[in-house]
Amino acid sequence: MPKMPVMRAVVEVLKSEGVDVVYGCPGAAILPLYKAMEEDGGIAHLIVRHEEGAAHMADGWSRTTGGVGVAIGTSGPAGTNMITGLYTAHADSVPILCVTGQAASDRLHQEAFQAVDIVSIAEPVTKWAVQVKEAAQAPWIFREAFRTARSGRPGPVLIDLPVDVQKEMIEWDAAIDAPLPVAAVEPHLPRVEKALDLLLAAERPLILAGGGVILADAHAELVELAELLQVPVQATLMGKGAMDEDHPLYAGMTGVQTSQRYGNASFLESDLVLALGARFGDRHTGRLDVYRAGRTFIHVDIEPTQIGKVFGPDLGIVSDTRLFLRALLGLARERGAGRPAGEWAARVRELKATLTRREDFDDVPIKAPRVYKEINEFYGPDTYFVTAIGLYQIWGGQHQKAPKPRHYQVCGQAGPLGWEIPAAIGVKTALARTEPDAEVVGIVGDYSFQFLVEELAVAAQYDVPFVLVMLNNEYLGLIRMAEDHGGYDMNYQVDLRYDEHGTDNVKIMEAYGCTGRRVREPGEIRPALEWARKEAARTSRPVLVEVMIEREADTANGVRIDDVREYEPVPSSVP
């Protein structure tokens, strides 16, 4: 067996696992790994300005490719800075690997410079956190890290590398090595049969496509089943894009925030819900007594402990979503269970056509729904979008269309401010080989923009172009709304405006070598988007379209799906 530096073996493992780019911050405690990457030359590297940004870039890469994104940092605060990124990936079931350098093994008990027990810190927000104590273990630990990240419910892993361990030699032959197998989670057939019985017996069934449909690449099977049995399909926020929203069987989103009026109405009229890879988040369900009343629930999830976590379903099935759908399709065809469109599908289409919200506002200041109307009309179905947390996430869930899986990416549960810029970098670099001309667009709020704004320097340095569309209300808009309507009766410490209009975000873009334009009237939005597309292509750098919107705007919201308050006049309809 040939001998080689242990970090060279690790680089060989990374490449064979499909890693073509990593995002990191070099430092003394991780330099042996950097030396191995330099000598190999097979993995691209982007120098981040903050380690949280590295984790979010790896996250965006993973959501786009379906692979395991990799972030690298030195010891101490580099690792602790990655924790928010690990938490985000853990919450949204995204497989990433964070690698941290560490002080020498014999110094860990001496409070050495930047030595911290990062394994213990990371354990609650990872599937596995481990420190390599013996050099010969390193390539095997990396193999197991990739398998763990991909297996079952995907998620993040952290590997901590003491610098002395990184410097050792080991026996390793990459020519006879390969990734470890990931076990398929097949459904138990009697439960599939029971699910089909319940589906066929229901008069008004719905399929609820969660993020598990996206992660399992099960969108084709989802559409095939829906069309065979003529069952309308809804999506959760994480499942957005699992079915083209213009499909006649698409029934919208249910929820107390990110939802459509017709989505809630369809759900309330349903008598059975087949939930695929969904976790029943509280912003989706609202009050459970209303959400559950009068309907049967089938819950399919690859992670057994997810079933029954929020409420006990009538039928639980542990399975990979795609394997379950294939089994259900096969069984339905054996029984000849296909059926023509009926009254229920027609009813859902009627609700979809009538229970809408306005988007055609011509007001100044601009109303946010108008921005999404322009986005929907301007960008094509192949555009990749990233967005984070705030009123704009809610508006996006309500108004933005997502025709394809993995093209609408949102940090759903953790909701870290600042996610959009590094995530967009991850998405764009993930597409460098397969879709180099694909457009990437970040929808961002004025507050979130500033949290990791320094990562604009990364995009500028490495020629990573994308467009940022900012909805700027010069407020912590979601918190202002919560203060105003949540029983607090205050407007306290949420106003970001000072001088004329607060931070000059266009000048911030220019400071990083990028460009931007401010929009104040609805008619300026489309020309600004056209300019941004051309400018991003011309400069190969990020471009900002800053849209100044209504300052104290509210999104439709509530605590029950049958009682969502609308703050704007809705089109008159008779459903």
N, C-alpha and C positions, 0 to 999 in steps of 0.2 A: 504494500500500500504506500503510495507516495506521501511525502511529508510536505506540509505547507503551513504558512501562517494561518492561525485559526480564523482571523477575520477575512482572509481570502476565501476560505471555505464558506463562510457566511454569505459573502457576495455571490458565490456560485449558487447557493441555495436561493437567494433572493431572485436572481435571474431566472432560475428554472421554475419559480413559482409565478412568473409572469410580471415581475416588477421591472418597469422600464424607466421610471423616474421616482426619485424620493425628494422629500422636502425637509430641510434641516438647518440647524445652527451649529457650526463646528465649535469645538472647545477642547481644552487639554485632555479631558477625561474620555473623549470619544475619537481622538485622532488616529489610533490604530485602524479603526474601521474606515475612516476617511482615506488613509493611506492605501488600504486595500481597494477602495473604489477608484482611486486615482490610477493605480497600477492596472486595474482591470479595464476601465474605460467603457464598460458596457451598460452602465446605469447613469442616466442624466441626474443632475442635482440642482435644485434651486435653493439659494440662500435666503431664508426667511428673515424677517425683522422682529418676529416674536414667535416663540415656540407654540403658543396657542394657534397662531396662524398656520404653522406646519401641520398640526393635527387636523385642522379644518380643510386644508388643501388635500391631505390624504383622504379625508372623508368625501370630498367632492370627486376625487379620482375614482374612489371605490363605487360610489353611487352611479357613476357613469359607465364604468367598465364591468361591474359585477365582481371585480377582483379585490385583492386586499391592498389597500393603500398604505404607504409606509412614511412615517415621520421620524426624524432623528434629532436628538438633542444631547447636549452635554449634561453634566451632573447637576444636582441641587435644584436651583430655581428653574432650570430648563425643564426638568421633569414635572415640577409642580405647576409650571405654566401650561403644560399639556393636559392637565386634569380636566379642564372644561371641554376640550376636544374629545377626550375619552368618554366623558359623561354624555356628550351629544351623540356620539356614535353608539354608545351602549343603549341610550334611550330609543334610538331609531333603528336599532338592529343593523348597524353598518359595520362590516368587517375591516378594521384597520389595525396596523401594528405600529406601536410607538417604541422606539429603541432609545434608551438613555445610557450615557456614559456614567461611570461611578468612580469614586475614589478607590485607591488600592485596597485590596481585601484586608490587609493587616492594619489599615488605618480607620476602618469603619467604626470601631468602638472608641476612637479617640476624638470624635468631633472634628474630623479633618475638614479642610476647606471644601465647601459645597457638597459635603457628604450628608445625604438624607435618606431615610428609609422609604424610598419611593414605592417599593413593592407594597408595603402596608398602606400607604396613602392611596395607591391606585386600586387596590383590591375591590372596594365597593362599586367601582365604575368600570370594571373590566370582566371578561369571562375568565381570564387567567393573567396573573401578574407574577413574574418569576425573576430571580436573580441567578445568573450563571456563575456557579462556584468552581466548576472544573472545565477547563478549556475543551476537553474531549466531548463534553456534553453540548457545546454551543450549536453545532449544525443540527443536532437532533432536537434540541429545544426550539430552534427556529422552524424546523419541519413541523413539530407539534403545534407551534404557535399558529402557523398558517392553517393547519387542519382544525384547530380549535376555533379560530376566527370564522371559518366557513361552515362548521358543523352545526346542525340543529338550528336554533335561532342565532343568526350571525351576530358578531359583535367584536369589540376591540380586545387586544392583548397588549401587554407591556412586557418588554424584556430589558432587564437592567444588566449592564456589562461593566464589572470592575476593570479598571484600566490595566492592571497586571495580568488578568486573565486574557484580555484582548491581545497581549503581546506574545503569547505562547505559540509554539508549533504543535501541530497535531497530524495524525495520519488520516488522510481523506482523499477519496477518489471520486471526483464529480462525474466522471464518465459512467459510473455504475450506480448513480444516485437518482432519485425521483421523488416527487411529492408523495406524501402519505395519502392513502385513500380516505375519502369522506363517505361515511355510511349513508345510504339512501334511507329515508324514513317513509316506509310504505304504509298505506292505510290498512286497517283491519277490515277485510271484505264484508263481514256481517254488518258492520257499522255503515259502510258505504251503501249497502242494500237498504238499511233502515233510513238513511238520508234520502235516497231516491223515493222510497215509499212516502215519506213525509212531504217531499217536494211535489209529487204527483197528486197527493191528497189535498194539498192546499189550493184555495181558490185565488188568493192574491199573494203569491210568494215574491220575495225579493232576494237577490244576491247582493251581499255587501262585500266589496273588494277592498281589503286592507292593504297595508304595505307589504304583507307577505306575498301577495300576487306579483308585485313588482320584483321583489327579491328572488322569487322562484322563477322569474321569466315565464309566468303562466298566463299571460294576457291572451295569447291565441286560443288556448283551451277555454279560458273564461268566455270569450266571445262565442266560441263554437257551442258551448253548453247553453248559453243564454239563447242563442238563435234556435237550437234544436228544441228546447223546451219552452221557448217564448217567455222566459222569465226576465223581467226588468232588472237592471244592474245599477246599484249605487256604489259610490266610492267614499272612503274616508279621506281625510286630508293627505295621509301618507300613501293612499292608493290612487291618488289623482293621476290620470293618464293610463290607468289599466284598461279603460275603454274610451274610445273617441267620444267626446261629449256631444257630438252631432249624430251619433248612432241612434236609430229610432228606439232602441231598448234602454238607452241611458236614462236613468231616473234621478240624477242629481246627487246632492250631498245632504245628509241629515245632520243637524247639529244646532247648538245654541249660539254659535258664532259663525264658523266657516260652513255655511249651508246655503241652499236655495229655498225659496218659499215652496216651490213644487217638490223639492226633495223631502222636506218635512211632511208635506201633505201626503205624498206617496207612501212614506214610511208609516204614517199614522193610519192609513187605510189598509196596510198589509196585514196578513195573518200568519206569515212565516218568514223568517230571515235566515238565510244561509250565509254565515259570516266566515270569510276566508282570510286567514292571516291578519285579523283585526284584534286590537287589544281593548276595545270599548272604552276609549278615553273619555274623561268627564266632559270635555267640550263637544264631543260627539253626542253622548247620551243625554246630557242634562239630567234632570231628576229621573231616577231609575224606575219609579213607580209608573210614570207616564211612558217611558221608553219601552218597558217590558209588557205593558198591559195589553192583553188580547192577542198576543202573538207567540208562536213557537220559535225557539232559537236552536239552530245547529251551529256549533262553533268548531271550525277546523283550524288547527294550529300545529306547527312543527314542534313547539315547546310545550310539553305536558303541563307544566305548572302555570301556564297562561290560562288554561281552561278552568273556569270557575273562580278566577282571581277577582273579577268584578261582580259577577253573579253566576249562579249555576245554570248552564244551558239545558235544554231538554235532551240534547244529544251532543256529546263531545267526541271529536275524532282527532287523534294525533297523527299528523301526516304532513309531508311536504305538500304544498298547495297544488303544484302541477301534477304530482303523482296522484293526488286525490281526484283532481278534475279528470285526468285520463281514465282512472278507474270508474268514475261515475259516468263518463261518456260511454265507455265500453259497455257498462251494464245497461244504460238507457237504450243503446242500440240493440242489444240482445233482446230486450223486452219490446222493441218497437215503440219506444215511449215518445218519439218526436210528436209535436202537436202544432197545429197552425195558430197563427195569432188570434187571440181571443179578446174578450171584453176588458180583461185586466190590463193587457198591454195597451189597448186603445185608451183606457182611462188614464194611464200614466202619461201617454203622449198628450192627452187633453190638458192635464195638470201642467205639464211642461210648457205648453203653448200659452197658457193663460195666467199662471201664478208666477209672474216675472218681477224684476226690479228695473227701474229706469237707469239708463246709462247715457242718454243723449242730452245731457245738461250742457247749456251754453253759458252758465254762470261764470262771473269773475268776482272773487277768486274761483279757481277751478274746483269743481267737485270731483272727488277721487274716482267714482265709477266711470267718469268720462275718460280718465287716463287708461283704464283697463279696456274700454271700448276701442281706443286707438291702438293699444297694444295687440288686441285680438285681431284687428283688421290689418295691421301693418306686418306683423311677423308671421312667417309660414310655419307649417306643422313640424319642420325639422329643427326649429330653434330650441335651444336648451335654456331653461330658466332656473335661477336660484333665488330664493327669498327666505327671509327669517321671521322675526317676531315683532308684532305691533299691530296697529290698526291696518297697516298695509297687508299683513298676512291674512287678516280677516277679509278685507276687500278682495284680495287675490283669490281666496277660496270661494268667495261669492260670485265673482265676475270673470276671472281669467279662465280661458279654456285651455285644456291640456289634452291634445289628441293622441299623444304617444307615451309609452312607459319610459321612465328614466329621463324624460325631457322636462319634467316639473319637479324640482328638488327643493325641499323645505325642511328645515330643522324643526321637527314637529313637537316633540315633547319637551326637550330641554330648553329650546328657544333662546340660544345665546345671542345677544347683541353682537354685531360685528362679523357674523358668519359669512355674509354674502361675498365680500371681496376675496378672502382666501378660498372659499368654496368655488367661486367662479374661476380662479386660477387653476384649481384642481381639475375642474371640468374641462377647461380649454386645453390644458396640457395632456389630459387623458385622451383627447380627440386628435392629438397632433399627428398620429400615424394613420388613423382610420378615416377621420373626417376633418382634415385640416382647415377647410373653409366653413365649417359649421359656425353659426352665430351663437354666442353665449351672452345672455342678458341677465343682469342682476337687478331685481326690484328691491329697493332699499329705502329705509326711512332716514331722515336727517340725523337722528340720534345714533342709530345703529352704524351709520356710515363712519362715524368718528371713532368707534371702538377699536377697530383694527385697520385704520386708514393707512397706517405705515406700510401695509402689504402692497399698496399701489407701487411702491418702489421695486418690489419683486417683479411685478408684471411689466413695469417699464424696463427694468434691467434685462429681462429675458424675452422681450418682445412677445408678450401675451396679451392680445387684444380682446376686449369685450366691452359691452355697453352697460352702463349703470343708469337705470331710470329711478330717480329719487323723487319720492312724494314728501315734500317738505311743508309741514304745517307749523314749524318752529315751536313744537310742543312735544312733551312725552304724551302723545295723543291717547294711547290706550289707558295709561294711568290717570290722565285727566278725566277720561270718560268714567273710569271706575270711581274716582273721587266724587264726580258729579252725580252719577246715577246709582252708586253702590251704597247709599245711605250715609255717606260721610259729609255731604253738603259742603264741599270745599274745592278750591282750586289752588293748591298749595305746592310750591316747589316743583312745578312741572312745566313752567313757561321758559323756553330756551331763547326767547327773543331779547336782544339788546341792541343798542344803537339803531340802525335802520332795519336790519332783518337778521341779526345774529351772525353766525359764522358765514364767511364767504366761501362756499364750497367750491365754486369755480376756481378761485385763487388757490385753494388747497390742491386741486387737480393740477394746476399749472406748476405749483411748487414741486410736484413729483414728476414733472416732465410730461404730463398728460394734458388733456383738454376738456372743456366743459362749456355748457350753454344753459342759461336760465330761461324758463318759460313761464309766462304769467297769464296767457289767454288760451282758451281751448283750441283756437285755430292755429296756434303756433306748435302744437304737440307733434302733429304729423311731419311738418317740415324739419323739426328738430330731430326726430327719429331717423329721417332720411339722411340728414347731415351726419348724425352719429355713426350710422352704418358706414358711410363713406370715410369718415374721419378715422374710425377704428382700423379700417382696411389700409388707409394711407399711412398711418403712423405705427401700426402694429402695437398699439398701446390702449389702455382703457380710456373710455370717453364717457363723460357724464352728461345726462339730460336732467337738469334739476327743475322739477315742476312745482311751482308754488301753489299749494292747494288751500282750500278753506281751513282756517285755523282751528275752529272748535267744531269739527265734524264728528258725528257719531256713526258707528256701524250698527246694523240690526243685530240685536242680541237679546238674550233672556236667560232664564234658568230652567225652562221646560220647552221641549220641542213643539208643544201645542200652544205656546204663548211667547213667541219671539216678537219683540217690539220693533217696529219699523220707524226710523227717524226721518225718512224721506217719503213723500207721497208715492204710492205704488200705482201702476197702471190699473185701471178699473177692469174687472174680469168677473165672469160668472162661471166658476168651475163646476 
